[in-house]
Amino acid sequence: MYTAFFICVVTCDVRIERLEAGEGDDYEFREWQARMQKLDREKEREEFERRRLGGLLSQEESIIARQKVIQHNKHHVAEMKVEVT
């Protein structure tokens, strides 16, 4: 959020400097800025999705590990019952 504010301030300063220097409109710069902001948003979405999928994977791994422990314990209990009888 602060990055967007900083970009806006820098953009305004650059536009003013260019207009004062007689360069006219800075259409190309604004196009570049829009492309960079779009790329930033896409990177943020990709990072969010990566973290979300990582959380799902971690949850699935936890479920599988718990199932393995339960199976191991059942097997161990069955062996103990055989030894007792």
ZADO-1210 file (C-alpha; in nm, 4 decimals, padded with zeros to 6 digits):
<atoms>
<atom x="00.0000" y="00.0000" z="00.0000" code="MET" pos="1"/>
<atom x="00.2826" y="00.2366" z="00.0817" code="TYR" pos="2"/>
<atom x="00.4499" y="00.1382" z="-00.2434" code="THR" pos="3"/>
<atom x="00.1526" y="00.2611" z="-00.4449" code="ALA" pos="4"/>
<atom x="00.1565" y="00.5914" z="-00.2577" code="PHE" pos="5"/>
<atom x="00.5309" y="00.6291" z="-00.3144" code="PHE" pos="6"/>
<atom x="00.4916" y="00.5530" z="-00.6857" code="ILE" pos="7"/>
<atom x="00.2154" y="00.8113" z="-00.7099" code="CYS" pos="8"/>
<atom x="00.4294" y="01.0789" z="-00.5406" code="VAL" pos="9"/>
<atom x="00.7303" y="00.9988" z="-00.7579" code="VAL" pos="10"/>
<atom x="00.5092" y="00.9936" z="-01.0661" code="THR" pos="11"/>
<atom x="00.3666" y="01.3346" z="-00.9872" code="CYS" pos="12"/>
<atom x="00.7128" y="01.4764" z="-00.9236" code="ASP" pos="13"/>
<atom x="00.8468" y="01.3348" z="-01.2494" code="VAL" pos="14"/>
<atom x="00.5486" y="01.4662" z="-01.4463" code="ARG" pos="15"/>
<atom x="00.5916" y="01.8140" z="-01.3017" code="ILE" pos="16"/>
<atom x="00.9645" y="01.8138" z="-01.3780" code="GLU" pos="17"/>
<atom x="00.9046" y="01.6999" z="-01.7351" code="ARG" pos="18"/>
<atom x="00.6296" y="01.9535" z="-01.7930" code="LEU" pos="19"/>
<atom x="00.8510" y="02.2312" z="-01.6506" code="GLU" pos="20"/>
<atom x="01.1307" y="02.1231" z="-01.8838" code="ALA" pos="21"/>
<atom x="00.8918" y="02.1519" z="-02.1773" code="GLY" pos="22"/>
<atom x="00.8785" y="01.7814" z="-02.2562" code="GLU" pos="23"/>
<atom x="00.5005" y="01.7709" z="-02.2674" code="GLY" pos="24"/>
<atom x="00.2893" y="01.4726" z="-02.1701" code="ASP" pos="25"/>
<atom x="00.4462" y="01.1594" z="-02.0260" code="ASP" pos="26"/>
<atom x="00.2109" y="00.9057" z="-02.1831" code="TYR" pos="27"/>
<atom x="00.4832" y="00.6424" z="-02.2295" code="GLU" pos="28"/>
<atom x="00.5844" y="00.6677" z="-01.8658" code="PHE" pos="29"/>
<atom x="00.2234" y="00.6254" z="-01.7509" code="ARG" pos="30"/>
<atom x="00.1864" y="00.3218" z="-01.9779" code="GLU" pos="31"/>
<atom x="00.5036" y="00.1704" z="-01.8315" code="TRP" pos="32"/>
<atom x="00.3833" y="00.2478" z="-01.4805" code="GLN" pos="33"/>
<atom x="00.0469" y="00.0792" z="-01.5467" code="ALA" pos="34"/>
<atom x="00.2251" y="-00.2307" z="-01.6819" code="ARG" pos="35"/>
<atom x="00.4511" y="-00.2466" z="-01.3764" code="MET" pos="36"/>
<atom x="00.1553" y="-00.2111" z="-01.1399" code="GLN" pos="37"/>
<atom x="-00.0250" y="-00.4895" z="-01.3248" code="LYS" pos="38"/>
<atom x="00.2831" y="-00.7121" z="-01.2940" code="LEU" pos="39"/>
<atom x="00.3027" y="-00.6348" z="-00.9214" code="ASP" pos="40"/>
<atom x="-00.0622" y="-00.7335" z="-00.8741" code="ARG" pos="41"/>
<atom x="-00.0068" y="-01.0563" z="-01.0691" code="GLU" pos="42"/>
<atom x="00.2972" y="-01.1421" z="-00.8548" code="LYS" pos="43"/>
<atom x="00.0967" y="-01.0787" z="-00.5387" code="GLU" pos="44"/>
<atom x="-00.1830" y="-01.3076" z="-00.6618" code="ARG" pos="45"/>
<atom x="00.0687" y="-01.5789" z="-00.7534" code="GLU" pos="46"/>
<atom x="00.2335" y="-01.5559" z="-00.4119" code="GLU" pos="47"/>
<atom x="-00.1056" y="-01.5752" z="-00.2387" code="PHE" pos="48"/>
<atom x="-00.1989" y="-01.8824" z="-00.4432" code="GLU" pos="49"/>
<atom x="00.1394" y="-02.0456" z="-00.3727" code="ARG" pos="50"/>
<atom x="00.0911" y="-01.9976" z="00.0019" code="ARG" pos="51"/>
<atom x="-00.2685" y="-02.1232" z="-00.0171" code="ARG" pos="52"/>
<atom x="-00.1663" y="-02.4386" z="-00.2030" code="LEU" pos="53"/>
<atom x="00.1247" y="-02.4903" z="00.0358" code="GLY" pos="54"/>
<atom x="-00.1203" y="-02.4808" z="00.3259" code="GLY" pos="55"/>
<atom x="-00.3464" y="-02.7354" z="00.1565" code="LEU" pos="56"/>
<atom x="-00.0505" y="-02.9627" z="00.0884" code="LEU" pos="57"/>
<atom x="00.0615" y="-02.9371" z="00.4491" code="SER" pos="58"/>
<atom x="-00.2891" y="-03.0256" z="00.5665" code="GLN" pos="59"/>
<atom x="-00.3015" y="-03.3317" z="00.3385" code="GLU" pos="60"/>
<atom x="00.0428" y="-03.4462" z="00.4558" code="GLU" pos="61"/>
<atom x="-00.0750" y="-03.4146" z="00.8157" code="SER" pos="62"/>
<atom x="-00.3834" y="-03.6272" z="00.7460" code="ILE" pos="63"/>
<atom x="-00.1732" y="-03.8975" z="00.5782" code="ILE" pos="64"/>
<atom x="00.0775" y="-03.8997" z="00.8657" code="ALA" pos="65"/>
<atom x="-00.2050" y="-03.9345" z="01.1196" code="ARG" pos="66"/>
<atom x="-00.3541" y="-04.2249" z="00.9203" code="GLN" pos="67"/>
<atom x="-00.0154" y="-04.3986" z="00.9154" code="LYS" pos="68"/>
<atom x="00.0159" y="-04.3649" z="01.2939" code="VAL" pos="69"/>
<atom x="-00.3341" y="-04.5073" z="01.3408" code="ILE" pos="70"/>
<atom x="-00.2531" y="-04.8030" z="01.1127" code="GLN" pos="71"/>
<atom x="00.0754" y="-04.8633" z="01.2931" code="HIS" pos="72"/>
<atom x="-00.0995" y="-04.8574" z="01.6300" code="ASN" pos="73"/>
<atom x="-00.3722" y="-05.0989" z="01.5111" code="LYS" pos="74"/>
<atom x="-00.1064" y="-05.3350" z="01.3797" code="HIS" pos="75"/>
<atom x="00.0856" y="-05.3120" z="01.7068" code="HIS" pos="76"/>
<atom x="-00.2309" y="-05.3811" z="01.9117" code="VAL" pos="77"/>
<atom x="-00.3113" y="-05.6833" z="01.6933" code="ALA" pos="78"/>
<atom x="00.0411" y="-05.8218" z="01.7485" code="GLU" pos="79"/>
<atom x="00.0078" y="-05.7722" z="02.1245" code="MET" pos="80"/>
<atom x="-00.3267" y="-05.9603" z="02.1264" code="LYS" pos="81"/>
<atom x="-00.1663" y="-06.2523" z="01.9423" code="VAL" pos="82"/>
<atom x="00.1207" y="-06.2635" z="02.1962" code="GLU" pos="83"/>
<atom x="-00.1213" y="-06.2621" z="02.4922" code="VAL" pos="84"/>
<atom x="-00.3301" y="-06.5511" z="02.3617" code="THR" pos="85"/>
</atoms>
